[in-house]
Amino acid sequence: MFTIIVAVLDIIVCIALVILVIFQEGNDKGLGVIGGGADTFFGKEKGRTMDNKLKLFTTVIAIAFTVLTVLLFRILAVGGL
């Protein structure tokens, strides 16, 4: 029963991690740099803080995914804790 719970949590965290990575903005600004400053100062700051929160949340979810995957491996391959 514990194995099923850990496996389901691992799948949910994996899906959340994929979604968070897709939502993140890339480091390249592309042709937006050529066009000048379309964003205002406050718009840039809001984007940066939101992007920083998203990166932090992605890091936390990635650590949770790693821990759950290692735990699931220990349960299935090694035969228990």
C-alpha positions as CSV (number, residue, x, y, z in Angstrom):
1,M,0.0,0.0,0.0
2,F,2.9,2.4,0.9
3,T,4.5,1.6,-2.5
4,I,1.4,2.6,-4.4
5,I,1.1,5.9,-2.4
6,V,4.7,6.8,-3.1
7,A,4.4,5.9,-6.8
8,V,1.3,8.0,-7.2
9,L,2.9,11.0,-5.4
10,D,6.0,10.5,-7.6
11,I,3.9,10.7,-10.8
12,I,2.0,13.8,-9.6
13,V,5.2,15.6,-8.6
14,C,6.7,14.6,-12.0
15,I,3.8,16.1,-13.9
16,A,4.0,19.3,-11.7
17,L,7.7,19.5,-12.5
18,V,7.1,19.3,-16.2
19,I,4.4,21.9,-16.1
20,L,6.6,24.3,-14.0
21,V,9.5,23.9,-16.4
22,I,7.3,24.7,-19.4
23,F,5.9,27.8,-17.7
24,Q,9.4,29.3,-17.1
25,E,10.6,32.0,-19.4
26,G,13.8,31.3,-21.3
27,N,16.9,33.3,-20.7
28,D,17.0,34.5,-24.3
29,K,15.0,37.6,-25.0
30,G,15.2,37.0,-28.8
31,L,14.3,40.0,-30.9
32,G,12.7,41.8,-27.9
33,V,16.0,43.3,-27.0
34,I,16.3,45.0,-30.4
35,G,12.9,46.7,-30.1
36,G,13.8,48.6,-27.0
37,G,12.2,48.7,-23.6
38,A,8.6,47.8,-24.1
39,D,8.2,47.0,-20.4
40,T,8.2,49.7,-17.8
41,F,10.4,49.5,-14.8
42,F,7.7,48.2,-12.6
43,G,6.6,45.6,-15.1
44,K,10.2,44.3,-15.2
45,E,10.4,44.0,-11.5
46,K,7.1,42.2,-11.2
47,G,8.2,39.7,-13.9
48,R,11.5,39.2,-12.1
49,T,10.0,38.4,-8.7
50,M,7.4,36.1,-10.3
51,D,10.1,34.4,-12.3
52,N,12.2,34.0,-9.1
53,K,9.3,32.5,-7.2
54,L,8.7,30.1,-10.1
55,K,12.4,29.1,-10.1
56,L,12.3,28.5,-6.4
57,F,9.2,26.5,-6.6
58,T,10.6,24.4,-9.4
59,T,13.7,23.7,-7.3
60,V,11.6,22.6,-4.4
61,I,9.5,20.3,-6.6
62,A,12.7,18.9,-8.3
63,I,14.1,18.0,-4.9
64,A,10.8,16.4,-3.9
65,F,10.8,14.4,-7.1
66,T,14.4,13.2,-6.5
67,V,13.6,12.1,-3.0
68,L,10.4,10.3,-4.0
69,T,12.1,8.6,-6.9
70,V,15.0,7.4,-4.7
71,L,12.6,6.2,-2.0
72,L,10.5,4.3,-4.6
73,F,13.7,2.7,-5.9
74,R,14.7,1.6,-2.4
75,I,11.2,0.1,-1.9
76,L,11.0,-1.7,-5.2
77,A,14.6,-2.7,-6.1
78,V,16.2,-3.2,-2.7
79,G,13.2,-4.7,-1.1
80,G,12.3,-2.2,1.6
81,L,13.8,0.4,3.8
